[in-house]
Amino acid sequence: MSEKEMELLTKGSGEAEQPFRYSVGRWGSKFLIELRDHKKLLGIRCPKCQKVYVPPRQVCSPCFQRMEELVELSDKGTLMAFTIIRFSFIDPETGITRPVPYGYGFIKLDGCDNSFQHFINIEDESKVKIGARVQAVFSEERKGNLMDIKYFEMIDD
Ligand SMILES: [Zn+2]
């Protein structure tokens, strides 16, 4: 087979914007409003197993119980897992290349049973360790989305 026969062509179909909105629901709204207006993190407690989840959701997945009890959580927690991203890529949420390096972690907030995923500050990488204590740093201008938490920073606690 000649090289010309193996040539594969691709064609672009242009660019299209597809803006969309969706409801974050009853508990999602409460969570984001409290975060935006009072820099507070809300969780929700299961009436059966007593587990607390963040962000709040309607149903406890292990016991299928409907949850109604919102609880205020600490803005401090423990870093359970993390990664440091060093290769740039196009952020699907913004469509632009995110500057690297940056950190992303699973944080177990105090008083909560599940982990919360967010950016972590890696300014001093020597402090970024599994089990490190972290604290939320809130954005100055909050808009009612998860980026109202700028990132979690390592703290001596
Ligand atoms: Zn439960």
Backbone and ligand atoms as CSV (ligand in chain L), in Angstrom:
chain,resi,resn,atom,element,x,y,z
A,1,MET,N,N,0.843,-1.195,0.000
A,1,MET,CA,C,0.000,0.000,0.000
A,1,MET,C,C,0.879,1.246,0.000
A,2,SER,N,N,0.606,2.139,-0.907
A,2,SER,CA,C,1.424,3.344,-0.970
A,2,SER,C,C,1.019,4.312,0.143
A,3,GLU,N,N,1.887,5.259,0.378
A,3,GLU,CA,C,1.613,6.223,1.447
A,3,GLU,C,C,0.390,7.074,1.139
A,4,LYS,N,N,0.149,7.296,-0.141
A,4,LYS,CA,C,-0.993,8.110,-0.552
A,4,LYS,C,C,-2.315,7.397,-0.241
A,5,GLU,N,N,-2.342,6.097,-0.381
A,5,GLU,CA,C,-3.569,5.333,-0.087
A,5,GLU,C,C,-3.881,5.313,1.407
A,6,MET,N,N,-2.858,5.485,2.255
A,6,MET,CA,C,-3.062,5.427,3.697
A,6,MET,C,C,-3.458,6.783,4.289
A,7,GLU,N,N,-3.391,7.803,3.455
A,7,GLU,CA,C,-3.675,9.139,3.982
A,7,GLU,C,C,-5.129,9.237,4.468
A,8,LEU,N,N,-5.307,9.704,5.689
A,8,LEU,CA,C,-6.641,9.889,6.243
A,8,LEU,C,C,-6.911,11.369,6.397
A,9,LEU,N,N,-8.054,11.770,5.959
A,9,LEU,CA,C,-8.414,13.188,6.037
A,9,LEU,C,C,-9.406,13.407,7.169
A,10,THR,N,N,-9.319,14.595,7.778
A,10,THR,CA,C,-10.342,14.981,8.757
A,10,THR,C,C,-10.937,16.301,8.310
A,11,LYS,N,N,-12.176,16.488,8.608
A,11,LYS,CA,C,-12.844,17.737,8.255
A,11,LYS,C,C,-13.473,18.311,9.521
A,12,GLY,N,N,-13.292,19.605,9.696
A,12,GLY,CA,C,-13.942,20.279,10.815
A,12,GLY,C,C,-15.367,20.622,10.433
A,13,SER,N,N,-16.239,20.662,11.434
A,13,SER,CA,C,-17.628,21.021,11.129
A,13,SER,C,C,-17.971,22.403,11.682
A,14,GLY,N,N,-16.943,23.198,11.975
A,14,GLY,CA,C,-17.191,24.536,12.489
A,14,GLY,C,C,-17.301,24.524,13.997
A,15,GLU,N,N,-17.660,25.669,14.527
A,15,GLU,CA,C,-17.796,25.792,15.977
A,15,GLU,C,C,-19.227,26.129,16.316
A,16,ALA,N,N,-19.694,25.601,17.413
A,16,ALA,CA,C,-21.058,25.896,17.841
A,16,ALA,C,C,-21.090,26.063,19.349
A,17,GLU,N,N,-21.702,27.113,19.810
A,17,GLU,CA,C,-21.894,27.298,21.245
A,17,GLU,C,C,-23.198,26.646,21.640
A,18,GLN,N,N,-23.175,26.001,22.785
A,18,GLN,CA,C,-24.398,25.377,23.275
A,18,GLN,C,C,-24.606,25.756,24.743
A,19,PRO,N,N,-25.000,27.024,24.975
A,19,PRO,CA,C,-25.230,27.417,26.371
A,19,PRO,C,C,-26.423,26.669,26.950
A,20,PHE,N,N,-26.306,26.331,28.237
A,20,PHE,CA,C,-27.421,25.636,28.878
A,20,PHE,C,C,-27.434,25.982,30.366
A,21,ARG,N,N,-28.577,25.798,30.975
A,21,ARG,CA,C,-28.734,25.995,32.411
A,21,ARG,C,C,-29.450,24.781,32.965
A,22,TYR,N,N,-29.194,24.486,34.236
A,22,TYR,CA,C,-29.939,23.414,34.879
A,22,TYR,C,C,-30.150,23.780,36.335
A,23,SER,N,N,-31.176,23.212,36.909
A,23,SER,CA,C,-31.479,23.477,38.311
A,23,SER,C,C,-30.549,22.653,39.191
A,24,VAL,N,N,-30.002,23.287,40.226
A,24,VAL,CA,C,-29.168,22.540,41.169
A,24,VAL,C,C,-30.019,21.934,42.275
A,25,GLY,N,N,-31.333,22.166,42.204
A,25,GLY,CA,C,-32.259,21.520,43.131
A,25,GLY,C,C,-32.406,22.262,44.446
A,26,ARG,N,N,-33.288,21.716,45.266
A,26,ARG,CA,C,-33.625,22.326,46.553
A,26,ARG,C,C,-32.408,22.413,47.483
A,27,TRP,N,N,-31.734,21.309,47.705
A,27,TRP,CA,C,-30.603,21.311,48.633
A,27,TRP,C,C,-29.368,21.936,48.006
A,28,GLY,N,N,-29.179,21.729,46.730
A,28,GLY,CA,C,-28.057,22.354,46.040
A,28,GLY,C,C,-28.164,23.870,46.099
A,29,SER,N,N,-29.379,24.387,45.953
A,29,SER,CA,C,-29.595,25.831,46.033
A,29,SER,C,C,-29.276,26.341,47.428
A,30,LYS,N,N,-29.776,25.655,48.454
A,30,LYS,CA,C,-29.493,26.070,49.840
A,30,LYS,C,C,-27.985,26.084,50.090
A,31,PHE,N,N,-27.317,25.041,49.632
A,31,PHE,CA,C,-25.863,24.926,49.826
A,31,PHE,C,C,-25.138,26.118,49.181
A,32,LEU,N,N,-25.481,26.400,47.927
A,32,LEU,CA,C,-24.771,27.462,47.201
A,32,LEU,C,C,-25.134,28.850,47.711
A,33,ILE,N,N,-26.382,29.052,48.144
A,33,ILE,CA,C,-26.789,30.356,48.678
A,33,ILE,C,C,-26.087,30.626,50.004
A,34,GLU,N,N,-26.022,29.606,50.852
A,34,GLU,CA,C,-25.337,29.758,52.151
A,34,GLU,C,C,-23.844,30.024,51.944
A,35,LEU,N,N,-23.276,29.350,50.972
A,35,LEU,CA,C,-21.865,29.555,50.628
A,35,LEU,C,C,-21.645,30.988,50.117
A,36,ARG,N,N,-22.496,31.422,49.227
A,36,ARG,CA,C,-22.369,32.755,48.636
A,36,ARG,C,C,-22.591,33.868,49.672
A,37,ASP,N,N,-23.667,33.736,50.469
A,37,ASP,CA,C,-24.069,34.844,51.334
A,37,ASP,C,C,-23.396,34.841,52.702
A,38,HIS,N,N,-22.995,33.673,53.206
A,38,HIS,CA,C,-22.458,33.608,54.573
A,38,HIS,C,C,-21.151,32.830,54.706
A,39,LYS,N,N,-20.570,32.423,53.579
A,39,LYS,CA,C,-19.323,31.633,53.610
A,39,LYS,C,C,-19.471,30.418,54.523
A,40,LYS,N,N,-20.632,29.798,54.477
A,40,LYS,CA,C,-20.866,28.619,55.310
A,40,LYS,C,C,-21.052,27.387,54.438
A,41,LEU,N,N,-20.591,26.264,54.956
A,41,LEU,CA,C,-20.716,24.995,54.242
A,41,LEU,C,C,-21.794,24.160,54.917
A,42,LEU,N,N,-22.792,23.771,54.153
A,42,LEU,CA,C,-23.891,22.971,54.691
A,42,LEU,C,C,-23.756,21.522,54.263
A,43,GLY,N,N,-24.064,20.644,55.211
A,43,GLY,CA,C,-24.172,19.224,54.914
A,43,GLY,C,C,-25.589,18.785,55.250
A,44,ILE,N,N,-25.863,17.516,55.048
A,44,ILE,CA,C,-27.187,16.986,55.383
A,44,ILE,C,C,-27.003,15.621,56.054
A,45,ARG,N,N,-27.821,15.392,57.137
A,45,ARG,CA,C,-27.662,14.169,57.931
A,45,ARG,C,C,-28.770,13.173,57.610
A,46,CYS,N,N,-28.366,11.908,57.487
A,46,CYS,CA,C,-29.327,10.827,57.274
A,46,CYS,C,C,-29.993,10.481,58.607
A,47,PRO,N,N,-31.337,10.414,58.658
A,47,PRO,CA,C,-32.019,10.099,59.913
A,47,PRO,C,C,-31.805,8.657,60.365
A,48,LYS,N,N,-31.394,7.789,59.455
A,48,LYS,CA,C,-31.220,6.375,59.821
A,48,LYS,C,C,-29.778,6.061,60.241
A,49,CYS,N,N,-28.812,6.311,59.362
A,49,CYS,CA,C,-27.422,5.931,59.669
A,49,CYS,C,C,-26.614,7.078,60.276
A,50,GLN,N,N,-27.198,8.297,60.303
A,50,GLN,CA,C,-26.558,9.492,60.892
A,50,GLN,C,C,-25.368,10.005,60.078
A,51,LYS,N,N,-25.138,9.443,58.897
A,51,LYS,CA,C,-24.032,9.961,58.078
A,51,LYS,C,C,-24.368,11.364,57.596
A,52,VAL,N,N,-23.330,12.203,57.497
A,52,VAL,CA,C,-23.500,13.572,57.021
A,52,VAL,C,C,-22.795,13.693,55.672
A,53,TYR,N,N,-23.512,14.242,54.702
A,53,TYR,CA,C,-22.987,14.377,53.340
A,53,TYR,C,C,-22.841,15.835,52.937
A,54,VAL,N,N,-21.820,16.124,52.161
A,54,VAL,CA,C,-21.650,17.434,51.559
A,54,VAL,C,C,-21.258,17.238,50.110
A,55,PRO,N,N,-21.825,18.000,49.161
A,55,PRO,CA,C,-22.958,18.889,49.345
A,55,PRO,C,C,-24.218,18.095,49.695
A,56,PRO,N,N,-25.238,18.770,50.260
A,56,PRO,CA,C,-26.470,18.065,50.614
A,56,PRO,C,C,-27.143,17.457,49.390
A,57,ARG,N,N,-27.717,16.289,49.583
A,57,ARG,CA,C,-28.497,15.628,48.532
A,57,ARG,C,C,-29.761,15.087,49.175
A,58,GLN,N,N,-30.701,14.620,48.377
A,58,GLN,CA,C,-32.006,14.213,48.899
A,58,GLN,C,C,-32.031,12.872,49.592
A,59,VAL,N,N,-31.242,11.917,49.078
A,59,VAL,CA,C,-31.376,10.540,49.544
A,59,VAL,C,C,-30.014,9.997,49.975
A,60,CYS,N,N,-30.013,9.276,51.108
A,60,CYS,CA,C,-28.805,8.589,51.557
A,60,CYS,C,C,-28.690,7.320,50.704
A,61,SER,N,N,-27.625,7.215,49.920
A,61,SER,CA,C,-27.557,6.086,48.991
A,61,SER,C,C,-27.422,4.720,49.667
A,62,PRO,N,N,-26.693,4.555,50.799
A,62,PRO,CA,C,-26.668,3.210,51.411
A,62,PRO,C,C,-28.012,2.786,51.998
A,63,CYS,N,N,-28.797,3.724,52.579
A,63,CYS,CA,C,-30.054,3.282,53.216
A,63,CYS,C,C,-31.310,3.797,52.533
A,64,PHE,N,N,-31.191,4.501,51.449
A,64,PHE,CA,C,-32.358,4.986,50.688
A,64,PHE,C,C,-33.308,5.836,51.529
A,65,GLN,N,N,-32.767,6.499,52.541
A,65,GLN,CA,C,-33.600,7.362,53.384
A,65,GLN,C,C,-33.631,8.766,52.808
A,66,ARG,N,N,-34.803,9.386,52.874
A,66,ARG,CA,C,-34.920,10.777,52.482
A,66,ARG,C,C,-34.303,11.617,53.601
A,67,MET,N,N,-33.502,12.599,53.235
A,67,MET,CA,C,-32.811,13.415,54.241
A,67,MET,C,C,-33.373,14.831,54.243
A,68,GLU,N,N,-33.530,15.399,55.449
A,68,GLU,CA,C,-34.101,16.741,55.621
A,68,GLU,C,C,-33.287,17.612,56.572
A,69,GLU,N,N,-32.386,17.006,57.369
A,69,GLU,CA,C,-31.707,17.763,58.421
A,69,GLU,C,C,-30.389,18.372,57.931
A,70,LEU,N,N,-30.431,19.666,57.656
A,70,LEU,CA,C,-29.209,20.349,57.233
A,70,LEU,C,C,-28.334,20.620,58.456
A,71,VAL,N,N,-27.039,20.486,58.284
A,71,VAL,CA,C,-26.110,20.759,59.381
A,71,VAL,C,C,-24.988,21.658,58.877
A,72,GLU,N,N,-24.591,22.610,59.725
A,72,GLU,CA,C,-23.498,23.495,59.344
A,72,GLU,C,C,-22.178,22.781,59.598
A,73,LEU,N,N,-21.317,22.803,58.616
A,73,LEU,CA,C,-20.039,22.113,58.732
A,73,LEU,C,C,-18.911,23.107,58.951
A,74,SER,N,N,-17.810,22.589,59.448
A,74,SER,CA,C,-16.606,23.391,59.604
A,74,SER,C,C,-16.043,23.698,58.218
A,75,ASP,N,N,-15.296,24.800,58.117
A,75,ASP,CA,C,-14.597,25.071,56.856
A,75,ASP,C,C,-13.214,24.407,56.871
A,76,LYS,N,N,-12.972,23.598,57.909
A,76,LYS,CA,C,-11.698,22.881,58.001
A,76,LYS,C,C,-11.925,21.389,57.773
A,77,GLY,N,N,-10.879,20.731,57.331
A,77,GLY,CA,C,-10.991,19.304,57.093
A,77,GLY,C,C,-9.635,18.675,56.906
A,78,THR,N,N,-9.649,17.456,56.375
A,78,THR,CA,C,-8.429,16.674,56.184
A,78,THR,C,C,-8.302,16.289,54.714
A,79,LEU,N,N,-7.115,16.432,54.189
A,79,LEU,CA,C,-6.852,16.058,52.796
A,79,LEU,C,C,-6.726,14.537,52.711
A,80,MET,N,N,-7.671,13.908,52.000
A,80,MET,CA,C,-7.712,12.442,51.921
A,80,MET,C,C,-6.935,11.909,50.714
A,81,ALA,N,N,-6.923,12.666,49.637
A,81,ALA,CA,C,-6.218,12.278,48.413
A,81,ALA,C,C,-6.010,13.547,47.598
A,82,PHE,N,N,-5.030,13.551,46.745
A,82,PHE,CA,C,-4.815,14.741,45.916
A,82,PHE,C,C,-4.015,14.382,44.672
A,83,THR,N,N,-4.030,15.301,43.734
A,83,THR,CA,C,-3.158,15.199,42.571
A,83,THR,C,C,-2.666,16.602,42.246
A,84,ILE,N,N,-1.505,16.667,41.651
A,84,ILE,CA,C,-0.988,17.945,41.171
A,84,ILE,C,C,-0.900,17.838,39.659
A,85,ILE,N,N,-1.655,18.691,38.990
A,85,ILE,CA,C,-1.735,18.642,37.534
A,85,ILE,C,C,-0.625,19.531,36.971
A,86,ARG,N,N,0.236,18.927,36.151
A,86,ARG,CA,C,1.381,19.655,35.608
A,86,ARG,C,C,1.319,19.813,34.088
A,87,PHE,N,N,0.396,19.091,33.464
A,87,PHE,CA,C,0.245,19.191,32.009
A,87,PHE,C,C,-1.010,19.996,31.717
A,88,SER,N,N,-0.887,21.004,30.892
A,88,SER,CA,C,-2.040,21.865,30.633
A,88,SER,C,C,-3.035,21.177,29.702
A,89,PHE,N,N,-4.284,21.529,29.864
A,89,PHE,CA,C,-5.357,21.028,29.001
A,89,PHE,C,C,-6.464,22.066,28.998
A,90,ILE,N,N,-7.396,21.904,28.078
A,90,ILE,CA,C,-8.496,22.855,27.999
A,90,ILE,C,C,-9.539,22.478,29.049
A,91,ASP,N,N,-9.823,23.420,29.952
A,91,ASP,CA,C,-10.801,23.196,31.002
A,91,ASP,C,C,-12.198,23.140,30.379
A,92,PRO,N,N,-12.906,21.997,30.504
A,92,PRO,CA,C,-14.232,21.893,29.874
A,92,PRO,C,C,-15.264,22.864,30.460
A,93,GLU,N,N,-15.004,23.375,31.663
A,93,GLU,CA,C,-15.963,24.313,32.259
A,93,GLU,C,C,-15.803,25.717,31.718
A,94,THR,N,N,-14.585,26.052,31.273
A,94,THR,CA,C,-14.350,27.423,30.815
A,94,THR,C,C,-13.976,27.496,29.338
A,95,GLY,N,N,-13.497,26.386,28.776
A,95,GLY,CA,C,-13.070,26.396,27.380
A,95,GLY,C,C,-11.694,27.004,27.185
A,96,ILE,N,N,-11.037,27.359,28.287
A,96,ILE,CA,C,-9.688,27.926,28.162
A,96,ILE,C,C,-8.688,27.042,28.903
A,97,THR,N,N,-7.439,27.185,28.502
A,97,THR,CA,C,-6.393,26.383,29.123
A,97,THR,C,C,-6.130,26.891,30.530
A,98,ARG,N,N,-6.202,25.972,31.471
A,98,ARG,CA,C,-5.984,26.317,32.879
A,98,ARG,C,C,-4.474,26.362,33.138
A,99,PRO,N,N,-4.015,27.418,33.831
A,99,PRO,CA,C,-2.567,27.475,34.113
A,99,PRO,C,C,-2.129,26.333,35.032
A,100,VAL,N,N,-0.977,25.767,34.730
A,100,VAL,CA,C,-0.430,24.680,35.546
A,100,VAL,C,C,0.856,25.164,36.203
A,101,PRO,N,N,1.317,24.547,37.278
A,101,PRO,CA,C,0.664,23.443,37.968
A,101,PRO,C,C,-0.445,23.935,38.902
A,102,TYR,N,N,-1.387,23.034,39.191
A,102,TYR,CA,C,-2.385,23.319,40.216
A,102,TYR,C,C,-2.756,22.013,40.910
A,103,GLY,N,N,-3.349,22.154,42.080
A,103,GLY,CA,C,-3.674,20.976,42.871
A,103,GLY,C,C,-5.159,20.755,42.970
A,104,TYR,N,N,-5.527,19.493,43.076
A,104,TYR,CA,C,-6.925,19.109,43.210
A,104,TYR,C,C,-6.988,18.005,44.252
A,105,GLY,N,N,-7.934,18.132,45.175
A,105,GLY,CA,C,-7.942,17.161,46.260
A,105,GLY,C,C,-9.315,16.704,46.683
A,106,PHE,N,N,-9.319,15.624,47.455
A,106,PHE,CA,C,-10.524,15.115,48.119
A,106,PHE,C,C,-10.386,15.509,49.579
A,107,ILE,N,N,-11.322,16.322,50.049
A,107,ILE,CA,C,-11.250,16.865,51.399
A,107,ILE,C,C,-12.399,16.310,52.231
A,108,LYS,N,N,-12.081,15.756,53.391
A,108,LYS,CA,C,-13.122,15.315,54.311
A,108,LYS,C,C,-13.285,16.412,55.341
A,109,LEU,N,N,-14.377,17.172,55.208
A,109,LEU,CA,C,-14.625,18.265,56.146
A,109,LEU,C,C,-14.926,17.697,57.526
A,110,ASP,N,N,-14.539,18.417,58.559
A,110,ASP,CA,C,-14.807,17.977,59.933
A,110,ASP,C,C,-16.314,17.851,60.121
A,111,GLY,N,N,-16.744,16.759,60.709
A,111,GLY,CA,C,-18.163,16.533,60.961
A,111,GLY,C,C,-18.911,15.949,59.774
A,112,CYS,N,N,-18.176,15.535,58.765
A,112,CYS,CA,C,-18.802,15.035,57.542
A,112,CYS,C,C,-18.268,13.628,57.236
A,113,ASP,N,N,-19.061,12.809,56.568
A,113,ASP,CA,C,-18.653,11.427,56.308
A,113,ASP,C,C,-18.172,11.166,54.892
A,114,ASN,N,N,-18.418,12.091,53.981
A,114,ASN,CA,C,-17.925,11.877,52.618
A,114,ASN,C,C,-16.878,12.937,52.283
A,115,SER,N,N,-16.245,12.772,51.149
A,115,SER,CA,C,-15.219,13.719,50.727
A,115,SER,C,C,-15.792,14.706,49.728
A,116,PHE,N,N,-15.203,15.872,49.735
A,116,PHE,CA,C,-15.615,16.986,48.898
A,116,PHE,C,C,-14.431,17.270,47.984
A,117,GLN,N,N,-14.684,17.395,46.683
A,117,GLN,CA,C,-13.577,17.611,45.753
A,117,GLN,C,C,-13.427,19.094,45.450
A,118,HIS,N,N,-12.197,19.563,45.507
A,118,HIS,CA,C,-11.970,20.970,45.164
A,118,HIS,C,C,-10.485,21.208,44.889
A,119,PHE,N,N,-10.194,22.428,44.465
A,119,PHE,CA,C,-8.808,22.816,44.233
A,119,PHE,C,C,-8.101,22.975,45.571
A,120,ILE,N,N,-6.815,22.695,45.573
A,120,ILE,CA,C,-6.006,22.906,46.772
A,120,ILE,C,C,-4.842,23.821,46.404
A,121,ASN,N,N,-4.441,24.631,47.388
A,121,ASN,CA,C,-3.314,25.538,47.181
A,121,ASN,C,C,-2.011,24.742,47.331
A,122,ILE,N,N,-1.177,24.773,46.294
A,122,ILE,CA,C,0.078,23.995,46.323
A,122,ILE,C,C,1.296,24.911,46.362
A,123,GLU,N,N,1.083,26.151,46.835
A,123,GLU,CA,C,2.192,27.107,46.899
A,123,GLU,C,C,3.417,26.497,47.591
A,124,ASP,N,N,3.182,25.835,48.717
A,124,ASP,CA,C,4.262,25.136,49.403
A,124,ASP,C,C,3.983,23.640,49.294
A,125,GLU,N,N,4.525,23.024,48.243
A,125,GLU,CA,C,4.235,21.611,47.976
A,125,GLU,C,C,4.685,20.681,49.089
A,126,SER,N,N,5.672,21.127,49.890
A,126,SER,CA,C,6.165,20.258,50.964
A,126,SER,C,C,5.078,20.006,52.012
A,127,LYS,N,N,4.078,20.881,52.083
A,127,LYS,CA,C,2.998,20.721,53.066
A,127,LYS,C,C,1.819,19.917,52.519
A,128,VAL,N,N,1.814,19.664,51.212
A,128,VAL,CA,C,0.689,18.958,50.592
A,128,VAL,C,C,0.902,17.460,50.772
A,129,LYS,N,N,0.163,16.900,51.737
A,129,LYS,CA,C,0.312,15.479,52.065
A,129,LYS,C,C,-1.044,14.899,52.420
A,130,ILE,N,N,-1.217,13.615,52.174
A,130,ILE,CA,C,-2.439,12.952,52.626
A,130,ILE,C,C,-2.462,13.042,54.150
A,131,GLY,N,N,-3.600,13.459,54.679
A,131,GLY,CA,C,-3.723,13.632,56.124
A,131,GLY,C,C,-3.480,15.060,56.573
A,132,ALA,N,N,-3.037,15.928,55.646
A,132,ALA,CA,C,-2.797,17.338,55.999
A,132,ALA,C,C,-4.115,18.010,56.367
A,133,ARG,N,N,-4.037,18.939,57.292
A,133,ARG,CA,C,-5.217,19.722,57.651
A,133,ARG,C,C,-5.357,20.850,56.636
A,134,VAL,N,N,-6.601,21.097,56.230
A,134,VAL,CA,C,-6.867,22.126,55.230
A,134,VAL,C,C,-8.025,23.011,55.687
A,135,GLN,N,N,-8.088,24.196,55.101
A,135,GLN,CA,C,-9.168,25.134,55.401
A,135,GLN,C,C,-9.590,25.821,54.109
A,136,ALA,N,N,-10.904,26.017,53.982
A,136,ALA,CA,C,-11.442,26.679,52.781
A,136,ALA,C,C,-11.033,28.144,52.769
A,137,VAL,N,N,-10.649,28.626,51.598
A,137,VAL,CA,C,-10.414,30.055,51.383
A,137,VAL,C,C,-11.508,30.496,50.422
A,138,PHE,N,N,-12.318,31.434,50.870
A,138,PHE,CA,C,-13.473,31.850,50.082
A,138,PHE,C,C,-13.097,32.979,49.120
A,139,SER,N,N,-13.791,33.012,47.992
A,139,SER,CA,C,-13.573,34.076,47.013
A,139,SER,C,C,-14.141,35.386,47.563
A,140,GLU,N,N,-13.509,36.494,47.216
A,140,GLU,CA,C,-13.994,37.808,47.651
A,140,GLU,C,C,-15.378,38.081,47.072
A,141,GLU,N,N,-15.492,37.852,45.762
A,141,GLU,CA,C,-16.765,38.084,45.078
A,141,GLU,C,C,-17.403,36.728,44.817
A,142,ARG,N,N,-18.436,36.403,45.591
A,142,ARG,CA,C,-19.057,35.077,45.474
A,142,ARG,C,C,-20.328,35.168,44.618
A,143,LYS,N,N,-20.504,34.136,43.781
A,143,LYS,CA,C,-21.573,34.172,42.777
A,143,LYS,C,C,-22.596,33.057,42.910
A,144,GLY,N,N,-22.451,32.203,43.917
A,144,GLY,CA,C,-23.402,31.101,44.055
A,144,GLY,C,C,-22.996,29.889,43.239
A,145,ASN,N,N,-21.689,29.645,43.152
A,145,ASN,CA,C,-21.218,28.400,42.533
A,145,ASN,C,C,-20.027,27.874,43.334
A,146,LEU,N,N,-19.539,26.707,42.967
A,146,LEU,CA,C,-18.488,26.080,43.780
A,146,LEU,C,C,-17.188,26.876,43.817
A,147,MET,N,N,-16.999,27.775,42.843
A,147,MET,CA,C,-15.796,28.595,42.863
A,147,MET,C,C,-15.905,29.740,43.877
A,148,ASP,N,N,-17.011,29.767,44.630
A,148,ASP,CA,C,-17.077,30.686,45.776
A,148,ASP,C,C,-16.071,30.243,46.838
A,149,ILE,N,N,-15.645,28.980,46.754
A,149,ILE,CA,C,-14.464,28.538,47.503
A,149,ILE,C,C,-13.329,28.622,46.498
A,150,LYS,N,N,-12.365,29.501,46.792
A,150,LYS,CA,C,-11.235,29.677,45.871
A,150,LYS,C,C,-10.431,28.377,45.803
A,151,TYR,N,N,-10.101,27.867,46.973
A,151,TYR,CA,C,-9.356,26.615,47.105
A,151,TYR,C,C,-9.285,26.271,48.584
A,152,PHE,N,N,-8.700,25.128,48.892
A,152,PHE,CA,C,-8.400,24.777,50.284
A,152,PHE,C,C,-6.898,24.945,50.459
A,153,GLU,N,N,-6.521,25.563,51.577
A,153,GLU,CA,C,-5.101,25.744,51.847
A,153,GLU,C,C,-4.670,24.864,53.015
A,154,MET,N,N,-3.387,24.493,52.993
A,154,MET,CA,C,-2.827,23.682,54.075
A,154,MET,C,C,-2.693,24.569,55.302
A,155,ILE,N,N,-3.083,24.031,56.445
A,155,ILE,CA,C,-2.961,24.803,57.693
A,155,ILE,C,C,-2.261,23.944,58.745
A,156,ASP,N,N,-1.672,24.613,59.733
A,156,ASP,CA,C,-1.110,23.910,60.893
A,156,ASP,C,C,-2.215,23.904,61.927
A,157,ASP,N,N,-2.773,22.758,62.190
A,157,ASP,CA,C,-3.942,22.702,63.080
A,157,ASP,C,C,-3.761,21.595,64.110
L,1,ZN,ZN,ZN,-28.212,6.594,55.749
